[in-house]
């Protein structure tokens, strides 16, 4: 590096002024492009530097082949249209080893006579290029560390918090929390409802994608988010199709780290998104995740005990020729009249989901298919067998609480007796040890070693048994009471939860009915939990009782007596004859 400028003005140097600022976080503290040009121009005038060309660029220098203007500058230097570079700092020229090495090589070959910075540092073919290489290497390492930190932060947001990082997608906005300074993505209240409405027009078949786009831009005045350099324009055709095919809008985030359901507000349901892809035809992106279906993991084949799988089929009825055709992965038009799916006006879209045996255990298994609609109907009928009115559930749990409280005194007496027996056993163990080590038993004349071991083993076992019984006095009653409450809640609300729940909830409810759930001849067979069938045994009497109750009145004394009888006969009878033991 040289700092001598006395003879520089006598050299025939033709400078290119190069200014760069990246939009990445690496350049947050760097002067703006106009500021760089102003500072460098003043420096050039002061030092009588001849600038033949000014190049500005808003690109990152971390990756190679990323800067068009930089490449044009290199070509000008190689063609000897210029032979020197003036820049704000060396890291404006390069932040990667390949382009940094190219600049050093061009200095040594004479293509570049001089590289000068605004701080007065000058590098020529005679300079110490180790210093130049060091500065460029530091710039590269700074970018590498910064890149790693950004990627780590993005992974944390994606994997742990379920948040998208980077530029917000159409219909969403980037936002910085004023207190925590955390960058998050929120709903764009102006654009989100318009995009959602446009998508729904396509889903219900009233508009083709292009008609919906015209409606969005022309009638509703949609304009993309305005930034300093772009935006504020109607949505383009390519952007619109990209929006319609992006799984982010039903909640699925796709990044290099994998896929994950995000916590952002969804614009469409999964079913609506799938239907959009049917309409888009070949423009729809293939799904990146496996299809998820309810019930598969808890069902088995009733004939061969093989696993149950599920598949879905889509069919479209062409509105032009009325032909019904299967929508495969590559199908984008009607099989008869060749009308493109995306051009169809109000096509009829049929969606079928079937469950059947995988036939891996027995290839000749004769079991056929059952539709999701029919299977859910049968599950609902099973749940209906155990369903009890909310009025009975509330009263029944209250009554069971009273029973539990009434037995507290008896259980306390029983615990006291067990405690006395336990203390007596401990005392016997102490006395046995004293006898074993006494002077009178010096020659094992009072109690032999075998007798001591035998009696001690018996007393230790008795002690453990008594301790276990003390600890379990309340446990069995409380466990039974807790199971009763959970069961009453389940049989009261299970049908509602099943109708309104998601795939996971539906599967959990079916799995709760029994441990052996099979499909045989298109029928759901349930080998259910014992407590559900106990409730079913008394349900007829319960239905008869509740039908007598006026809906707006409380239970009277006679009704409560009758309900108590139902509980004792069909529910409490399942306990041990004496639950205290």
N, C-alpha and C positions, 0 to 999 in steps of 0.2 A: 504494500500500500504506500502511495506517495501523497504528500501534501504540498508539493512544490508546484505553484501555478504560474511562475514567472515566464516560462517558455511556452506555455500551452497556447497562448493566443497566436503564436507564430506558426503553429501546426495547421495544416489544411484539414481541419476536422469538420465533418457534417453530422450534426447531432439529430437524433430522434428523441423527442420528449415523450416518455412513457409514463402514464399515470394509471393506476389500477386501484379499485376498491371492491372488495367482495361483499356480497350480501350476507355471507356466513358470519358466525359469531367471532371468527378469528380476527375480523377487521373492525370490531366495534369502536376501538379507540383511534383508528386511522382517520386522517383528514379526508374530507370529501373530495371528489374529483375536481370541482372548481377551485377548492382551496389548494390542492396539490399543484394544479396548473399555475395559479397565481404566484405561489411561493417559488416554483421552479423558473417561471418567467422572470421574476425579479432577480433571482440568482444568476440567470443567464445574461441579463442586461448588465449586471454589476461586473461580471467576469468576462464580458465581450465574447459570449458563446453563441455560435451561429446555429440556430435551430431550423432545420429544413422541413420538419414534419412533427405534428403532435398526435399522439395516439392515446386514446382513453379506452378503458375496458372495465366492465362490471362482472368479473368472473373470478372464481377461486383459482389460485395457482397451486393448489395441493395435488391435483390430478394432472397427468400429462394429456396433451391433445384436447385441452378443454378451452383454450383461448384462441379465437380466430385472429384477433388483432395482434397478439404476440407472434403468432406464426407468420403473419404478413410482415412484421418488423424483421424477423429473422431472414425472410426471403430478400427484403430490401438490403440488409447487411451483406448477405451472400452475393448479391448482384452488384455490390459496391455503390448502390444509390445513396447509402449513408455508411459511416464508419465509426460512429460513437453513439452512446446512450446516456441520456440524462434522466434520472429518476429520483423519487423522494427518498426511498430506502431500498436496500438490496432485496428485501423480502417482497417488494412490489414486482420484481422481475421473476422470482421463482421461489416456490416453497416445496419443490420436489427435486430429488437428486438427479433425475434424467435431464431436465431442462437447465438445472444449475450446472451440471457437467458440460452441457452443450455450450453455454456462455463462456465457461473457462476455456474450453477447447478452441472456440472461435477467437478468443483473445490470443491464445498461443499461436494460432495459425495466421493471425493478422487480419482476419475478417472484421474484427472489432479492434479499433485502435485504442479506445478508451471507454470506460464505464465510470460515470461520475454521479455522486449523490448530492442532495441539497445540503448535507452537513459538511461538504468539502472533501470527502474521501474520493480518491482517484485511483483507478485500477487500470494498468496498461499491460502490454506483453512483458514488460520488464519488472512488473510488480511481484510481490511475494504472494503467489496464488494460493498458498496454504492459508493465509489470512482470509482471502476471498472465499475459499472453500469452507472455512470455519463458519463465516457469517451465513453463508447459504445453508450450511448444515444445521445451524441453530434455528433458522427459520423453518426448515423442514421438520425438525424434531418438535418445535413448538406446535406446529399444525398437527403432527401425529398425536401428541398428548391431548390436545384439545379435541381432536376427532374421537379418541378413545373415551374421553370423559362424556362427550355428547352422546355417543352410542350407549354408554353405560346408563346414563340418565334416561334415554329413550327406552331401553330394555326394562328398566325399573318401572317406568310409567306403564309400559305395555303389559308386562307379566304380572306385576304386583297390584297395580291400581286399575288395570283395564281401561287405560286412557290412550287416545291417539296422540302422537307427537308430530310436530312439523306443521306444514301449511294445512289449514282447515279445508275440508271438502265443501262443495257447493251446498248451501243450506245451513252451514255452520260457520262460526267465527272464532278466531283466536282471541283470547282474553287473558289479561294478567291480573291476578288477585291483588288488590291494592295493599293488603296487609302482609300476606305471606310472599308476595311477588312471584308466586307460582304461575307458570304458563299453562292454561287449560283451554279446552275447546267447548264452546257453548252454542246453543241454538241461535241461528240468525232469524230473529222473529219476523223480518220482512220477507226473506226468500224461502225459508223452510216450508211455510204453508202453501206457497205457490207451486213449489216443486212437488210436494206431496199431492196436491190437487191434480197436477198434470199427470202424475203417475197413476192416480186412481182413474182418470179418464181413459187411460189405456187398458187398465186392468178390467174395468167393467165393459170394455168392448165398444164404447161409444165413439172413440177416436183412435185413429192409427197413430203411431209414434210421431210422424211428421205433422199430422194435424194438431196433435197435442203441443208440439214445439211451436207451431205458428200461433196457437192460442196463448201459450205462455209468453212469447215475446211481443206479439202485436196487440192482443186484447188486454192482457194483464200487465204489460209494460215491464216484464222481467229484465233486469240488468245485473250482470255479474258484479261481484264485490270490487269496488274501486280501490286501487293501490296507487303508489306514486307513478309507476311506469305502465301499468296495464289495468284492464278491467273497465267496468262501467259500460259494457256493451251487451247486446242481446246474446243469449247462449247459442253457441255454434252447434251444428249438427253432430259433429264428433264428440263434443263435450256432453251433449244430451244423451247420446247412446252410451257413453262411458258412465254417466250418472245412473242410467237405468239398469246397467249390468253390474254395478258395484255392490257386493254383498255387505259393505259397510252400512248401507241404508236399512238393513234389517238387523244389524247389530254385530255382524261378524267382521273382525279386524284381521287383515292379512298383512304380515310383515315377514322379513327374513327370519325372525325368531320363531315363526310359526303362526298359528291362528288362535284367536281368542275372542270370546263374546265380550264386547265392550259395554261400558256403563253409560254410554251416551244415549240420548233420546232417539228411539228408532222411528224412521219415517214410514216403514212398511213392516208388516208381519212376514214371517218366513213363507207362509202360504201365498201371500200376495206377491212376494218377490219371485217365487217359483213360477207363478202364473205369468209374470212379466217376461220371464225368460222363454216361456213357451211362445209368447207373442213376438218376441224379438227374433226368433228363428236363429239364423247363423250368427247374428250380431250379439247374441247372449253369451256371456262368458261361461265356460264350464265350471261346475261347482268344485271348490277346492277341499271340501270336507265330506266325510261320509254322511249319508242320510241317517237321521236318528228317528227311531220309531219306539212307541211305547210297548210294554208287555213282553218283548222278546226274551229278556233275561229271566223271567219268572215262569215261562210256559215251556212245556215239553210235549212231545208227540204221544198221544195215548196208545198208539199201536206199537211203535218200536222204541219209545222213550228217547228218541233223538231230539236234537235242538229244533226250535222253531225260528224260522227266518221270515223276513218281510220284504216285499217289493212293491213298487208303485208303477203305475202306467198312466200315461197322458194320451188322450185322444182329442182330436179337433174335428168339428163338423164344419166344412167349408161353407161360408155363406153364399158363395157364387154357384157351386154345383151341388151342394148338399152332400158331398162325399165325406164319410167319416174315415179318418186315417190316423195311424199311430204316429206320435211325435217322438222320434228317436233323437239321438245326440246330434246327428247331422241333417235332420229333416228341417227344411226351411220353406217348403212350399207344399201345396195340395198335390196329392199323388195323381189326381185326375186332370184338373184344369191348369195345374202349374202356377196358380196364384200364390204369390209370396205371402207367408203368414203375417209379416209386418204390414202388408198392404190390405189385409182383410178387415172389413167393417163388421164389427160385432160377431166375431166367430164364437161358436159354442165350444167351450173347453171342458172336457170331462177328465176327472182325476179319480183314479181307483187305487186303493191300498189293500193288499192281500197278505194274509198270513198262511204259511204252510210249512210242512216238515222239510228239513234240509235233505233228508234221505241219505245222510252220511252213514248212519248206523245200519240201515237196510235200504239198499237201492230199489228194492221192490215194494217199499212201503206204499200202501194203497190209499193213504189219506190225501184228501184233496185240499182245496183252498177255502178260506173263510174271509169275508171282507171285514175291514176295520169297522165299518158301520154296524154290521151284524154282531161282531165280537163285543163292541162297546154296549150294544143293547143287551147282550147276555150278561155282561158284568153288572150292568145296572139292575137287572132282574135278580141277580145274586144278592146285591146289596139291599134290595128291597125286602128280601126275606127277613133281614135282621133289623130293619129300620123301626125305630120307636119314636113316639112324639116327644117334642122338646119338653112339654109339660111333665111327662112322666120322668124324663131324665133328671130334670131339676128336683122334683120331689124325691125320686129314688136315691139320688146322691145325698140329699139332706137326711133321708131316713137312715142310710148306711152310716153317715157320720154320727147319728144318734146312737146306733147300735155299737159303734166303735167306742164312743164315750162311756156307755153303760158298762162295758166290759173292762174298763180301766182299773176299777177297784179289784176285781177278781184277779186280773193279771198281776197287780201289785202284791197281793197275798201270795200268789204262786211264785213270784220272783223272790220274795222274802224267804219262803221255805227252801227254795233252791240255794239261796245265799247261805243259809244256816248249814245245809248239807255240804256245801263247798268248803266253808270254814272248818267243819268237822273233819273233812277229808284232809285238809292241809295240816290240821292238828295231829291226825294219825300219822302222816308222813314224818312230822317232826319227832314224834314219840318213837317211831320205828328207827329213825337215825340215832336218837339218843341211846336206845337199847342196843343198837349195833356197836356203838363206840364206848359202851359203859365198861367199867372195870370188871364187873361180874361176867362179862362176855369176852374176856381176854382170850380164852381158848375156844371161842365159838360154842360154849356149853349152853348158853341161854337161847341163842338163835344162830343157826348155821348160815354160811354164806349163801347157800342155795335158797334157803327159806327167806332170807332178807331180800334177795333179788326178785324172787317170785312175788312177795307181798308188796314190795316197792313198785314193781311193774303194774300190779293190779290197782294200787292206789293212784298212781300217776294217770292211768287210763280213766279211772273214775273221776279224777279231778278235771281232766280235759273234757269229759262228757258233760259234767255239771256246768263248766264254764260256757261250753257251746250252747247248752240249753238256756242258760241265763241270758246270753246275748240274743238268742232267737225268740225270746218270749214275745217281744213286740214285732219282730221282723216279719213273721209269717202273716200276722194279722194286717200289718201295714202294707205289705206287698200285695196281699189279696185286695185290700181296700183301694190301693193305687191302680191295680189292674182293672178293678170294677169301674172306677171313674174314667179311665182311658177307654175302656170298652164301651161304656155308655155314651161317651162323646163321639166315638167312632161310628157306632150304629145310628146315632142321631144325625150326624152331618156328612157321613161318607158319600152319600149320593150327590149332595151338593158339591162337595170338594171334587168328586170325580167329574161332574159335569163342567165345572169351571176351572179345573186345575190344568197345569202344563203336563208334558210328557212324563216327567219325573214323578209328579204327584200321582198321576193315573197309575203308573207302574207300582208305586209304593202301596197304594190302596188295594190293588189286586193282589199284590204279594202278601198283604196283611191277612187276607182271607184264609190262607192255608199254605202249607209247605209243599203240597203236591197238586199242582195246577196243570191240567192236561187238556189238549184238544183232540177230540175223537169224533169222527163223522160230523164235522162242522159244529160240534157242541163243546161248550166249556164245562169241564168236570172239575169240581172243587172238593178236595178232601180238606175240609176247613178246620179252623181252630176250635177247640172244645167250647170255649166260653161263648163264641158266637152262636153255636147250636143250642146251648143252654138257654140263651135269650129267645131263640126261635121257638123252643118248646113251650114257653109261656106267652108267646106273642099273641096267640089266638084269644086267650083269656084277657090279655092286656087290651087288645083291640076292642073286645066286647065292653070292657070297663070304660075305656076312654070315649067310646061312642055314646055312653050314657051321660057323660059330663057336659054341661052347657059350656060353650067356649068362653063366655065372659065371667064365669063364676069360679071361685076357688074350690079346691077339693073339700068335700064335707067329711065328717067323721066316718060314715059308713064306707065312703069311697076309699079313704085312707086305710081302713081296716082291710078292705078287699085287695088293695094294692100291696099291702104288707104280706098278705097271704100268697100273692103271686111271687113275690121276692123270696119268701121262705120256701115255697114249694119248688120253684124252678131255678133260683139263683143260689141261695144260701145252702141248698141241699148238696151242692157240689163240694162244699168244704168238708173237712174231716168231721166225723161225728162229734168230736170235742176239739175245737180249734185251738184251745189253750195248750194242748199237748202235741 
